Amino acid sequence: MKISKIMGLDLGSVTCGVSLSDGLKMFAHPYETLRIAEEAKETLQEPLREIIEKENVERIVLGFPKMMNNDVGIRAQISEEFKVMLEAWFGLEVILMDERLTSKQATRQLISMDVSRKNRKKVIDQMAAVQILQAYLDQNRF
């Protein structure tokens, strides 16, 4: 029996950061940054399917970028639409997780680790996905 994992996603307009939980669902780890071709979210379907099948993903946690005043803006609406797409594509539960300040936290963490600006740009989306997934894992002990 294969151990299942939870996937975290940080959806941007050009990239999508991917993180995965460990088998115990205690810790989130960076996995990959996927490129989105010309804002066509459909280009994410096959790469995500491959990860879901390879890593035995049971659930997806998608960043939900609410505005600081708690309003749902255009970016959050895009995440809501993407949630529906993910559920239709994979038949998995998709949970929206408040992601306010995750990119700032990820940037601060990488700076504190003395990661160069060039290298930060390569992994920032993965680190934001880690922050999103870790917040979910911390709230929901399995």
MOUR-V761059 format. One record per backbone hydrogen bond with DSSP energy under -1.0 kcal/mol. CO is the residue of the C=O (numbers start at 0). NH is the residue of the N-H. If there is no record, write none. Layout:
# MOUR-V761059
co=[CO;CO]
nh=[NH;NH]
This chain:
# MOUR-V761059
co=[4;5;6;7;8;9;13;14;15;16;17;17;18;19;21;26;28;31;33;36;38;39;40;41;43;44;45;46;47;48;49;50;51;55;58;59;60;61;63;63;66;70;72;73;74;75;76;77;78;79;80;81;82;83;84;85;86;92;94;96;98;100;101;102;103;104;105;106;107;108;109;110;115;116;118;119;122;123;124;125;126;127;128;129;130;131;132;133;134;135]
nh=[57;20;60;18;62;16;35;11;33;9;30;31;7;28;24;21;19;17;15;39;40;42;43;44;47;48;49;50;51;52;53;54;56;4;6;94;8;96;65;98;69;66;76;77;78;79;80;81;82;83;84;85;86;87;88;89;90;59;61;63;101;104;105;106;107;108;109;110;111;112;114;113;119;120;122;123;126;127;128;129;130;131;132;133;134;135;136;137;138;139]
